[in-house]
Amino acid sequence: MPIRIIKWVSGGLEAFWGLPIIGGSLIVLLGWAPLLFMLILHIVGLIFSSKEGKAKTGHILGILASTLGFIPIVGMAFHILAAIFLLIEAARDQ
């Protein structure tokens, strides 16, 4: 059950960070701290997913989004992809 909550929360946050102009501007305004926070959240989620035998793709994409998020278009694309995968995985994990 905790991994499902982590996936819903991280998926929602990734969707927000992937918003053109708004997400990127807020990340820059906060001194890139959201990327570090999301990286930690995705690593924790990946550990829980591995232990529970759940899908890991969304968290792997999230880790890529957090590490490449400083590149404007690439970061946005990865945030959106991570959000899609995480929200689908959260809905499927029962």
C-alpha positions, 0 to 999 in steps of 0.5 A: 500500500505505501508504494501506491501512495508514493506513486500517486504523489510523485506522479502528481508532482511530476505532472506539475513539474512538466507544465511548460513555463510554470513547472520549469520556472518554479524549479529555477526559482526554488534553486533546483531544490525540487529536482533533488527532492524528487530524486530522493523520492524516486529512489525511495519509491524504486526501493519500495517497488523493488521490495514489493515486486511492483513496476519500476519504470515510472521511478526510473524515468523520474530519476532521469527527469530529476537528473536531466531536469536542468535541460529545458525541453528534455527535462520537461519531456521526462517529467511528463513521461514519468508522470504518465508512467507513475500514475498508470502504475499507481492505478494498476497496483492493487 
